[in-house]
Amino acid sequence: MKKNVYITLIITLAFLMTVSGCVANTPATDITTAAITSVAATTKEPTETAAVTTTTPTPVTLEAVVMLPVPATYASLFDGIKVYSDGSRTVILKALVKGDQVTITGTSGQYGVTAEGSFVNLHLMSVVVTVTPTPAETTVAPTDPTAATTKAPATTTKATTAATTKATTAATTATTAAPTVPIASLSASEVESIVWGQVEAARAGMTTNHNEILSTRSRSNANRLYVGHTGNNGDAESCGSIGKSRSSKWICQLYGNQEGFDTLEECVSALGNYLVTVHVPTMATDSTYTEFGVGVAKEESGGLITYYVFVACATPEDLQWQIDQGWYS
């Protein structure tokens, strides 16, 4: 009997131990699940916001603005030249039409700056040279009050007739004596005058002497009838050419490309401005260069016309040294 009781107790204890082991395993399973869930929560992929890449636009390099001693007026050489709101050149205020004029008060590299702070590419503009006409003197003949009172109707009639006759004669004489000169007949010296205007306008406020020694050497270089430097012509020399194409356009080399113009004056002005403000820009900015020379040669061959334009400059001291060395002998 006791043996059976012992056996029953042993079986009961074994059962209880088995049940106890199963219960102890349950929390462990829960802890493992919780840990896996936690790892998954902390290792989620980055959100869409974190993956966005912001592209920063390349900033425009802004050069310092140099104020001109005297404001200068520039005219647009082409249609569609843009005027920007500021130096960043991101906002376009307007587009110029060929011939539109803009007053420039300063420069920033190749760009001109207006009084309002807008920017425009001066490589596409030409300096406007203002010529002030000299008023003609007028001499009033004295009148006789008595004669004017007693013979007013007759005097008025005669004066009107005489004035009309003189005006008609003068107009006829002027038409006969000063026929319109074809633009293609501009002489080398006339082209030189236009170039001088561009040189002086680009150097507004600075001393610009017409030096015949430099001009003579510039003409000599131009008369070789090709564009190229041989040296011994001032401290700096700039040159270019203008040709008449068979399509009736005047062509000159500007900004790395050939540009065409309807009139010779426009073409010469554009080239003259380019030579001293772009090709050799120190000619327009260095106030120590006071001695300048301009030389032009004209070539006519086979119905085509070509002008060769040379501009040179030097300081007075350097020019004297060059003379002493026999450069211009």
Number of C-alpha atoms within 10 A of each C-alpha: 5 7 8 9 10 11 11 11 12 12 11 11 12 11 11 11 10 10 11 11 10 10 10 10 10 10 11 11 10 10 11 11 11 12 11 10 11 11 10 11 10 8 8 8 9 8 8 7 7 8 8 8 7 6 6 6 6 6 7 10 8 11 12 11 15 14 14 18 12 14 16 20 18 21 19 25 23 14 13 12 19 19 22 20 18 17 21 12 16 10 13 14 14 12 15 19 15 14 14 15 17 21 17 25 20 22 20 18 15 16 21 28 28 20 12 11 14 19 26 28 18 25 18 20 26 25 26 19 16 9 7 6 6 6 6 6 6 6 6 6 6 6 8 8 8 9 10 13 10 10 10 12 11 11 14 12 11 12 12 12 12 12 12 12 12 12 12 12 12 12 12 11 11 11 11 10 9 8 8 8 8 7 10 12 10 13 13 17 14 13 23 23 15 16 27 22 19 26 26 20 24 25 23 17 13 18 14 20 13 15 17 14 16 26 23 17 22 27 21 15 24 26 19 11 17 16 15 14 13 7 11 15 24 27 16 16 26 23 26 22 22 22 21 20 14 9 7 11 16 24 22 22 17 20 12 6 8 11 16 21 18 11 14 21 17 16 23 25 23 24 27 29 26 28 24 25 21 19 17 17 17 15 27 20 17 12 14 16 25 18 24 27 27 30 28 29 24 20 13 11 7 5 8 12 16 20 24 25 31 31 31 25 28 23 17 14 12 15 22 13 12 17 15 11 10 10 14 15 6
